[in-house]
Amino acid sequence: IEILVMLAHNCKYEGVQEEAARALGKLDVGQEAGALDALIQLTHSPHEGVRKEAACALWKILLCDDRNHEAIAAAGGVQALVALA
């Protein structure tokens, strides 16, 4: 997870960002340090595909565990998702 977070934060290649977001969405990373912040950062990407993957990942994480709701809200994920809508 740490490497995926690093790629999401630091890599500037659109395809890598999409894949990192997609992979994070397949894992229950709601309680993992930096993972939610990385996904929320990707929701602000200039690339539509990256924004879509990040939003889908956040949605999947929301569905994994009720505890993730508070973590995503505290990290600013609700505002990021609303802005994308």
C-alpha positions as CSV (number, residue, x, y, z in Angstrom):
1,I,0.0,0.0,0.0
2,E,2.9,2.3,0.8
3,I,4.2,2.1,-2.7
4,L,0.8,2.8,-4.2
5,V,0.4,5.8,-2.0
6,M,3.9,7.0,-3.1
7,L,3.0,6.6,-6.8
8,A,-0.3,8.4,-6.3
9,H,1.4,11.3,-4.6
10,N,4.5,11.6,-6.6
11,C,4.2,10.1,-10.1
12,K,3.2,12.6,-12.8
13,Y,2.2,10.0,-15.4
14,E,-1.6,9.8,-15.9
15,G,-1.6,6.0,-16.5
16,V,0.3,5.3,-13.4
17,Q,-1.9,7.6,-11.3
18,E,-5.0,5.8,-12.7
19,E,-3.6,2.3,-11.9
20,A,-2.5,3.4,-8.4
21,A,-6.0,4.8,-7.7
22,R,-7.6,1.6,-9.1
23,A,-5.4,-0.6,-7.0
24,L,-6.1,1.4,-3.8
25,G,-9.8,1.1,-4.5
26,K,-9.5,-2.7,-4.5
27,L,-8.0,-2.7,-1.0
28,D,-9.6,-1.6,2.2
29,V,-7.2,1.3,2.8
30,G,-9.6,3.5,4.8
31,Q,-7.4,3.3,7.9
32,E,-4.0,3.3,6.1
33,A,-1.9,6.4,6.6
34,G,-1.8,8.6,3.5
35,A,-4.0,6.5,1.3
36,L,-7.1,8.6,1.5
37,D,-5.1,11.8,1.2
38,A,-3.5,10.4,-2.0
39,L,-6.9,9.5,-3.5
40,I,-8.3,12.9,-2.6
41,Q,-5.3,14.6,-4.2
42,L,-6.0,12.6,-7.4
43,T,-9.6,13.9,-7.5
44,H,-8.0,17.3,-8.3
45,S,-6.0,15.9,-11.2
46,P,-6.3,17.7,-14.6
47,H,-6.9,14.3,-16.2
48,E,-10.5,13.1,-16.3
49,G,-9.5,9.4,-16.1
50,V,-7.4,10.0,-13.0
51,R,-10.3,11.9,-11.3
52,K,-12.7,9.1,-12.2
53,E,-10.5,6.3,-10.9
54,A,-9.9,8.3,-7.6
55,A,-13.6,8.9,-7.2
56,C,-14.4,5.2,-7.8
57,A,-11.7,4.2,-5.4
58,L,-13.1,6.4,-2.7
59,W,-16.6,5.1,-3.3
60,K,-15.4,1.5,-3.0
61,I,-13.6,2.3,0.2
62,L,-16.8,3.8,1.6
63,L,-18.6,0.6,0.9
64,C,-16.0,-1.6,2.5
65,D,-16.4,-0.6,6.1
66,D,-18.6,1.9,8.0
67,R,-15.5,3.2,9.8
68,N,-14.2,4.5,6.5
69,H,-17.1,7.0,6.3
70,E,-15.6,9.1,9.1
71,A,-12.1,8.7,7.9
72,I,-13.0,9.9,4.4
73,A,-15.1,12.8,5.7
74,A,-12.2,13.9,8.0
75,A,-9.7,13.8,5.2
76,G,-11.9,16.1,3.0
77,G,-13.2,13.3,0.7
78,V,-16.8,14.4,0.8
79,Q,-16.0,17.8,-0.5
80,A,-13.8,16.3,-3.2
81,L,-16.5,14.0,-4.3
82,V,-19.2,16.7,-4.3
83,A,-16.9,18.9,-6.3
84,L,-16.5,16.2,-9.0
85,A,-20.3,15.8,-9.1
